[in-house]
Amino acid sequence: MILDSLILQTRLFLQEDMSINVNGDEIEKSSPDKLILKDYTSMIATGGTLNSMIIISYDNEILNKLVEIFMDGEEVEAEEVDEVRDSVSGEVINTIIGLALPTFPNRGKGVTITPPITINDAGKISKHKNAEIISTKVKTQYGEIAISAIISLEK
């Protein structure tokens, strides 16, 4: 399943690349009619052999920690904070999807992906009647990352 691969790659990315502990026993799956987004959200659409929208939504504290790690101690000017957060959020979702792609249907062959888009002021996303939302939360000592996929049920 797509979500299982995204969870695995998120956990590996956080633990191995970012040295952030994941409280693995607190991962929960759900299938909501709408997603309530966290403080900061990035999305990538897939097309071709897999039509979906993959969404990663961050609590502020975990995104701040990721920015700190990516910047490796370099100071960020106040006017550049939003741009850096957008960049890190986009890089994280790109990395996770890139690592998960070979486990998607047909080993990812024929799947196209869009560049990430980042939003920080949306409240929710509701599903269309011909779509399914699958969602989970990965919990860390710095807060949660919600991972969701909206998958088209149309063939």
Secondary structure, DSSP 8 states (H G I E B T S, - for coil): -HHHHHHHHHHHIIIIIS---B-GGG-EEE--SEEE--SEEEEEEEEET--EEEEEEE-HHHHHHHHHHHHTT----GGGHHHHHHHHHHHHHHHHHHHHGGGSGGGGTTEEE---EEESS--EEE--TTEEEEEEEEEETTEEEEEEEEEE---
